[in-house]
């Protein structure tokens, strides 16, 4: 597990232990990675963060167009694994969780334990810094590299 914010480690580890998630990514709504577990390549982390943030933004835009307000989580369930993508609010802004899980757990358990994770993060979160989360020094470079690898440029 890797965390940019040290206070995230405890709640995230509890989620991983309870949910049996294969891959987990916590990010800001702009795609900045806060914590991750299960990825083996950094380019995959950045690609997943960019795509996850884009999916949530697109879903929000569709909800706004249709007058639905905001939708909650996105859940895709395949034969070998599922994907749970859920935004949640923190004092530092909106964050997004991306969870990949297999048949050793269920979508319902992942949702339940993710809700617990969001609550545990809210309880553990220190006061927000002025200006919100600071971008990592190499965030823009990593994001651009991820976008190039995704779109072949």
C-alpha positions as a printed NumPy array, in Angstrom:
array([[  0.   ,   0.   ,   0.   ],
       [  1.196,   3.511,  -0.796],
       [ -0.301,   6.676,   0.68 ],
       [  0.46 ,  10.336,   0.   ],
       [ -1.391,  11.289,   3.185],
       [ -0.183,   9.187,   6.178],
       [ -3.505,   9.431,   8.056],
       [ -5.194,   7.507,   5.209],
       [ -3.163,   4.315,   5.819],
       [ -5.08 ,   2.973,   8.842],
       [ -8.604,   3.304,   7.427],
       [ -7.464,   2.008,   4.035],
       [ -5.766,  -1.049,   5.562],
       [ -8.95 ,  -1.859,   7.504],
       [-10.94 ,  -1.619,   4.254],
       [ -8.498,  -3.889,   2.437],
       [ -8.619,  -6.47 ,   5.236],
       [-12.424,  -6.498,   5.393],
       [-13.337,  -6.196,   1.708],
       [-10.806,  -8.574,   0.08 ],
       [-10.375,  -5.967,  -2.672],
       [ -7.774,  -6.833,  -5.294],
       [ -6.976,  -3.244,  -6.298],
       [ -7.905,  -0.021,  -4.534],
       [ -7.236,   3.575,  -5.491],
       [ -8.181,   6.751,  -3.613],
       [ -7.914,   9.995,  -5.567],
       [ -9.141,  13.55 ,  -5.666],
       [-11.859,  14.477,  -8.148],
       [ -9.108,  15.833, -10.426],
       [ -7.375,  12.445, -10.485],
       [ -4.531,  13.13 ,  -8.047],
       [ -3.661,   9.85 ,  -6.341],
       [ -3.939,   9.893,  -2.551],
       [ -3.42 ,   6.165,  -1.911],
       [ -3.28 ,   2.92 ,  -3.825],
       [ -2.912,  -0.79 ,  -3.258],
       [ -2.606,  -3.633,  -5.739],
       [ -1.145,  -1.883,  -8.774],
       [  2.238,  -3.071,  -9.996],
       [  3.048,  -0.254, -12.426],
       [  2.832,   3.49 , -11.785],
       [  1.549,   4.129, -15.304],
       [ -1.437,   1.887, -14.486],
       [ -2.112,   3.899, -11.319],
       [ -2.087,   7.18 , -13.215],
       [ -4.216,   5.794, -16.056],
       [ -6.794,   4.391, -13.615],
       [ -6.882,   7.693, -11.713],
       [ -7.396,   9.732, -14.877],
       [-10.085,   7.39 , -16.178],
       [-11.836,   7.056, -12.806],
       [-11.986,  10.823, -12.347],
       [-13.266,  11.225, -15.912],
       [-15.998,   8.615, -15.397],
       [-17.222,  10.321, -12.229],
       [-17.122,  13.739, -13.931],
       [-19.029,  12.364, -16.937],
       [-21.615,  10.713, -14.703],
       [-22.065,  13.99 , -12.809],
       [-22.523,  15.854, -16.111],
       [-25.193,  13.388, -17.285],
       [-26.958,  13.643, -13.929],
       [-26.966,  17.423, -14.219],
       [-28.297,  17.301, -17.795],
       [-31.12 ,  14.998, -16.779],
       [-31.933,  16.922, -13.606],
       [-31.017,  13.979, -11.377],
       [-28.702,  15.965,  -9.097],
       [-25.748,  13.686,  -8.388],
       [-25.586,   9.969,  -8.907],
       [-23.816,   7.818,  -6.362],
       [-21.461,   5.008,  -7.209],
       [-20.83 ,   3.218, -10.479],
       [-20.751,  -0.575, -10.288],
       [-19.709,  -2.934, -13.081],
       [-19.785,  -6.638, -12.448],
       [-18.027,  -9.033, -14.821],
       [-17.59 , -12.783, -14.678],
       [-14.077, -12.668, -13.169],
       [-14.11 ,  -9.372, -11.296],
       [-16.111,  -6.266, -10.561],
       [-15.41 ,  -2.544, -10.4  ],
       [-16.821,  -0.142,  -7.824],
       [-16.24 ,   3.575,  -8.384],
       [-17.621,   5.921,  -5.741],
       [-17.196,   9.621,  -4.977],
       [-17.342,  10.873,  -1.396],
       [-16.851,  14.231,   0.29 ],
       [-14.008,  15.142,   2.634],
       [-13.056,  18.413,   4.281],
       [-10.343,  18.613,   1.621],
       [-12.814,  18.311,  -1.239],
       [-14.399,  15.5  ,  -3.171],
       [-12.469,  12.239,  -3.353],
       [-13.106,   9.122,  -5.401],
       [-12.531,   5.489,  -4.56 ],
       [-11.914,   2.883,  -7.254],
       [-12.09 ,  -0.739,  -6.118],
       [-11.551,  -3.892,  -8.18 ],
       [-12.806,  -7.061,  -6.531],
       [-13.121, -10.735,  -7.408],
       [-15.475, -13.606,  -6.58 ],
       [-13.951, -13.948,  -3.087],
       [-16.186, -11.043,  -2.036],
       [-19.433,  -9.477,  -3.221],
       [-20.505,  -6.095,  -4.537],
       [-22.665,  -5.61 ,  -1.447],
       [-19.761,  -6.232,   0.931],
       [-17.48 ,  -3.904,  -1.044],
       [-20.145,  -1.181,  -0.897],
       [-20.68 ,  -1.703,   2.836],
       [-16.987,  -1.651,   3.692],
       [-16.377,   1.299,   1.356],
       [-19.035,   3.276,   3.21 ],
       [-17.182,   2.382,   6.435],
       [-13.903,   3.524,   4.812],
       [-15.377,   6.935,   3.9  ],
       [-16.617,   7.366,   7.484],
       [-13.257,   6.272,   8.949],
       [-11.419,   8.716,   6.688],
       [-13.732,  11.528,   7.8  ],
       [-13.003,  10.678,  11.446],
       [ -9.218,  10.427,  10.906],
       [ -8.864,  13.454,   8.638],
       [ -6.902,  16.346,  10.121],
       [ -8.051,  19.894,   9.569],
       [ -7.842,  20.935,   5.931],
       [ -4.835,  22.926,   4.875],
       [ -5.523,  26.312,   3.309],
       [ -5.953,  25.692,  -0.399],
       [ -6.897,  22.006,  -0.015],
       [ -4.674,  19.095,  -0.975],
       [ -1.321,  20.159,  -2.347],
       [ -0.471,  18.62 ,  -5.687],
       [  2.48 ,  16.302,  -5.681],
       [  5.58 ,  17.838,  -7.222],
       [  5.46 ,  15.523, -10.264],
       [  1.644,  15.33 , -10.606],
       [  1.383,  17.221, -13.902],
       [  4.246,  15.269, -15.487],
       [  2.742,  11.929, -14.408],
       [ -0.738,  12.916, -15.578],
       [  0.566,  13.966, -18.993],
       [  2.542,  10.722, -19.314],
       [ -0.573,   8.724, -18.441],
       [ -2.677,  10.581, -20.974],
       [ -0.028,  10.056, -23.67 ],
       [  0.065,   6.325, -22.934],
       [ -3.743,   6.109, -22.997],
       [ -4.237,   8.031, -26.194],
       [ -1.029,   7.107, -28.013],
       [  0.588,  10.541, -28.204]])
